[in-house]
C-alpha cells in the first residue's frame, strides 16, 4: 500500500511539472541596463527572431554597464559577446551605459557581404538620432528596421521590384498603380466625350467692326529670380554622436558607432 501512494505522489508531481509554464530566456534581447520596457523587449525579441529565421542568421541586441578597454566600450563588449555566442556570424547592436557608447557590429562572411562599412555607418547614424532623444527602445527598433530592409534588398526577397517595395512600401506601390489606372480610365472617357461633342469653330476678325479697334496693352513679366542657398554640413565620421562617430572594428568585424 505504501508503494502505491509513493508511485501516485511521483506521478502527480510529474503531471504538475508538465503543466507548469516554462519561461524561456530571451535569445535575441539582453537588456542588462534595463533601458527597455517589458513590452519593448517582447516586440524587439519577436522582430529579431523573425529576421533571424527569415534570413538564416543571428540578430541580437545588448544593453549593459560593462566597462571596456578602448575608446568605445560597446564595441569591445559586443565583439567579444558576439563571437563567443554566434561564431558562425551575426548582426548585432549594443548600448553601453558605462561610457554612453553604442555600436553596430557585423560578423561572418555572409553578414559582412550584406553590411558593408557604409551600411553599418548608415544604421549607426540612424540609431543615434533616437539615442540623442533618449528613445532607447526606438533606437533598437530603428536598428532592426534597417537590418530587415537591408536583408530584403540584398536577398531580392520580392523579386525585381524588391527595392521599390522595401523603400516605398507595398501600400504606396499599390496606391500609385491604382492612381495611374484611374487617370488612364478618366483620360479615355474624357477623350471619348470630347470626340462626340466637337463644336464648330467661329472665326471673328477685328476689322469686321465698323469703327475698328485700337487696342493697347502693357504688362510686366518676371523673367527669372535668383536664390542663394548655403548647404548645412552633415555630421560625418569625424564628429557624429557627441563623443565622436567612428567606423570600423576588429579584424573580421565590420562595425560603426559612437557616443551619445
C-alpha positions as CSV (number, residue, x, y, z in Angstrom):
1,X,0.0,0.0,0.0
2,X,2.8,2.4,0.8
3,X,4.4,1.7,-2.5
4,X,1.1,2.6,-4.2
5,X,0.9,6.0,-2.5
6,X,4.6,6.6,-3.3
7,X,4.1,6.0,-7.0
8,X,1.0,8.1,-7.0
9,X,2.8,11.0,-5.5
10,X,5.6,10.7,-8.1
11,X,3.0,10.6,-10.9
12,X,1.2,13.7,-9.5
13,X,4.5,15.6,-9.2
14,X,5.4,14.8,-12.8
15,X,2.0,16.0,-14.0
16,X,2.3,19.2,-12.1
17,X,5.8,19.8,-13.6
18,X,4.5,19.3,-17.1
19,X,1.6,21.7,-16.6
20,X,3.8,24.4,-15.1
21,X,4.6,27.3,-17.6
22,X,8.1,27.4,-18.9
23,X,9.6,30.8,-19.4
24,X,12.4,30.6,-21.9
25,X,15.2,33.1,-21.7
26,X,15.3,35.8,-24.3
27,X,17.8,34.7,-27.0
28,X,17.8,37.9,-29.0
29,X,17.5,40.8,-26.5
30,X,19.7,41.0,-23.4
31,X,18.7,44.2,-21.6
32,X,21.1,44.2,-18.6
33,X,21.0,48.0,-18.4
34,X,17.1,48.0,-18.1
35,X,16.7,50.5,-20.9
36,X,13.6,48.9,-22.4
37,X,10.1,48.3,-21.1
38,X,8.7,44.8,-20.9
39,X,6.5,45.5,-23.9
40,X,9.5,46.8,-25.9
41,X,11.5,43.7,-25.0
42,X,8.8,41.4,-26.3
43,X,8.4,43.4,-29.5
44,X,12.1,43.5,-30.2
45,X,12.5,39.8,-29.4
46,X,9.8,38.9,-31.9
47,X,11.2,41.2,-34.6
48,X,14.8,40.0,-34.2
49,X,13.6,36.3,-34.1
50,X,11.7,36.8,-37.4
51,X,14.7,38.4,-39.1
52,X,17.0,35.6,-37.9
53,X,14.6,32.9,-39.1
54,X,13.8,34.6,-42.5
55,X,17.4,35.2,-43.4
56,X,19.2,32.3,-41.6
57,X,21.4,34.5,-39.5
58,X,21.7,35.7,-35.9
59,X,20.3,39.1,-34.8
60,X,20.6,40.4,-31.3
61,X,20.5,43.5,-29.1
62,X,22.5,44.1,-25.9
63,X,22.5,46.8,-23.2
64,X,24.8,46.9,-20.3
65,X,27.0,49.0,-17.9
66,X,30.1,46.8,-18.6
67,X,33.4,48.7,-18.9
68,X,35.7,48.1,-21.9
69,X,39.3,48.7,-22.7
70,X,39.2,51.1,-25.7
71,X,37.5,54.4,-26.6
72,X,34.2,52.6,-27.2
73,X,33.1,50.1,-24.6
74,X,30.1,49.0,-26.6
75,X,32.4,47.8,-29.4
76,X,34.6,45.9,-27.0
77,X,31.7,44.1,-25.4
78,X,29.6,43.3,-28.4
79,X,32.5,41.9,-30.4
80,X,33.5,39.6,-27.5
81,X,29.9,38.6,-26.8
82,X,29.0,38.0,-30.5
83,X,32.0,35.9,-31.4
84,X,31.5,33.8,-28.3
85,X,27.8,33.1,-28.7
86,X,27.5,33.3,-32.5
87,X,30.8,32.2,-34.1
88,X,29.0,31.4,-37.3
89,X,28.0,35.0,-37.9
90,X,25.7,37.7,-36.7
91,X,24.5,41.3,-36.9
92,X,24.2,43.0,-33.5
93,X,23.5,46.3,-31.7
94,X,24.7,47.4,-28.3
95,X,24.1,50.3,-26.0
96,X,26.7,50.5,-23.2
97,X,25.8,53.0,-20.4
98,X,29.2,52.7,-18.8
99,X,30.5,55.3,-21.3
100,X,27.3,56.1,-23.1
101,X,28.5,54.3,-26.2
102,X,26.7,52.4,-28.9
103,X,27.9,50.0,-31.7
104,X,26.5,48.2,-34.7
105,X,28.6,45.1,-35.5
106,X,28.5,42.6,-38.4
107,X,30.5,39.4,-38.2
108,X,30.7,36.5,-40.6
109,X,31.2,36.2,-44.4
110,X,27.5,36.4,-45.3
111,X,26.7,39.2,-42.9
112,X,29.7,41.3,-43.8
113,X,28.9,40.9,-47.5
114,X,25.5,42.4,-46.8
115,X,26.5,45.0,-44.2
116,X,29.4,47.0,-45.7
117,X,31.2,49.8,-43.8
118,X,28.9,52.4,-45.4
119,X,25.8,50.4,-44.5
120,X,26.8,50.0,-40.8
121,X,27.7,53.7,-40.7
122,X,24.2,54.5,-42.0
123,X,22.5,52.2,-39.5
124,X,24.5,53.6,-36.6
125,X,23.8,57.1,-37.6
126,X,20.0,56.4,-37.8
127,X,20.1,54.7,-34.3
128,X,22.0,57.7,-32.9
129,X,19.2,60.1,-33.8
130,X,16.9,58.2,-31.4
131,X,19.5,57.8,-28.7
132,X,20.1,61.6,-28.7
133,X,16.4,61.9,-27.7
134,X,16.6,59.3,-25.0
135,X,14.5,56.9,-27.0
136,X,16.4,53.7,-26.3
137,X,13.6,51.3,-27.4
138,X,13.0,53.3,-30.6
139,X,16.7,53.2,-31.3
140,X,16.7,49.4,-31.2
141,X,13.6,49.3,-33.4
142,X,15.4,51.6,-35.9
143,X,18.3,49.1,-35.9
144,X,16.1,46.2,-36.6
145,X,14.1,48.0,-39.3
146,X,17.3,48.9,-41.1
147,X,18.7,45.4,-40.8
148,X,15.4,43.9,-42.1
149,X,15.3,46.2,-45.1
150,X,19.0,45.5,-46.0
151,X,18.4,41.8,-45.9
152,X,15.3,42.0,-48.1
153,X,17.1,44.1,-50.7
154,X,20.3,42.1,-50.7
155,X,18.4,38.8,-51.0
156,X,15.9,40.1,-53.5
157,X,13.1,39.0,-51.3
158,X,10.3,40.3,-53.5
159,X,11.8,39.8,-56.9
160,X,12.7,42.6,-59.4
161,X,10.6,45.1,-57.5
162,X,12.2,44.4,-54.1
163,X,14.0,47.8,-53.8
164,X,10.9,49.7,-54.7
165,X,8.6,47.7,-52.4
166,X,11.0,47.9,-49.5
167,X,11.9,51.6,-49.8
168,X,8.4,52.9,-50.7
169,X,6.2,50.2,-49.2
170,X,3.7,47.9,-50.8
171,X,0.8,50.2,-49.9
172,X,2.4,53.1,-51.6
173,X,3.1,51.0,-54.7
174,X,-0.5,49.8,-54.8
175,X,-1.8,53.3,-54.3
176,X,0.4,54.6,-57.1
177,X,-0.8,51.8,-59.5
178,X,-4.4,52.5,-58.6
179,X,-4.0,56.2,-59.3
180,X,-2.3,55.6,-62.6
181,X,-5.1,53.2,-63.6
182,X,-7.8,55.7,-62.6
183,X,-6.1,58.5,-64.5
184,X,-6.0,56.3,-67.7
185,X,-9.6,55.4,-67.4
186,X,-10.6,59.1,-66.8
187,X,-8.5,60.2,-69.8
188,X,-10.1,57.6,-72.1
189,X,-13.6,58.6,-71.0
190,X,-12.8,62.3,-71.4
191,X,-11.4,61.9,-74.9
192,X,-14.4,59.8,-75.9
193,X,-16.9,62.6,-74.8
194,X,-14.8,65.3,-76.5
195,X,-14.9,63.4,-79.7
196,X,-18.7,63.2,-79.7
197,X,-19.2,66.9,-78.9
198,X,-17.0,68.9,-81.2
199,X,-18.2,72.5,-81.6
200,X,-17.8,74.3,-84.9
201,X,-15.1,77.0,-84.9
202,X,-16.3,80.6,-85.4
203,X,-13.8,83.0,-86.8
204,X,-14.2,86.7,-86.0
205,X,-11.9,89.4,-87.3
206,X,-11.4,92.7,-85.6
207,X,-11.7,94.7,-88.9
208,X,-15.2,93.5,-89.4
209,X,-16.4,96.0,-86.8
210,X,-17.4,99.5,-88.3
211,X,-15.1,101.7,-86.3
212,X,-12.3,99.3,-86.0
213,X,-10.4,98.7,-82.8
214,X,-7.3,100.3,-81.3
215,X,-6.0,98.1,-78.5
216,X,-3.1,99.0,-76.3
217,X,-1.8,96.5,-73.8
218,X,1.0,96.7,-71.2
219,X,2.3,94.0,-69.0
220,X,5.4,93.3,-66.9
221,X,6.9,89.8,-66.9
222,X,9.2,88.4,-64.3
223,X,11.8,86.6,-66.3
224,X,13.9,85.0,-63.5
225,X,14.8,85.2,-59.9
226,X,17.9,84.1,-58.0
227,X,18.2,82.4,-54.7
228,X,21.4,81.6,-52.8
229,X,21.4,78.5,-50.6
230,X,24.2,77.5,-48.2
231,X,24.4,73.8,-47.6
232,X,24.5,72.8,-43.9
233,X,27.2,70.2,-43.5
234,X,26.0,66.8,-42.3
235,X,27.9,65.2,-39.4
236,X,30.5,62.8,-40.8
237,X,32.6,60.0,-39.3
238,X,34.8,62.6,-37.7
239,X,32.3,64.1,-35.3
240,X,29.0,62.4,-35.0
241,X,27.4,61.5,-31.8
242,X,28.8,63.9,-29.3
243,X,31.8,61.8,-28.3
244,X,32.7,61.1,-31.8
245,X,31.3,58.9,-34.6
246,X,33.6,56.2,-35.6
247,X,33.6,53.3,-38.2
248,X,35.4,50.0,-38.4
249,X,36.1,47.3,-36.0
250,X,38.4,44.5,-35.1
251,X,39.8,42.1,-37.7
252,X,36.8,40.1,-39.1
253,X,34.3,42.6,-37.9
254,X,32.5,45.5,-39.8
255,X,31.0,48.0,-37.4
256,X,30.2,51.5,-36.6
257,X,29.0,53.6,-33.7
258,X,30.0,56.3,-31.2
259,X,28.8,58.1,-28.1
260,X,25.6,59.9,-27.2
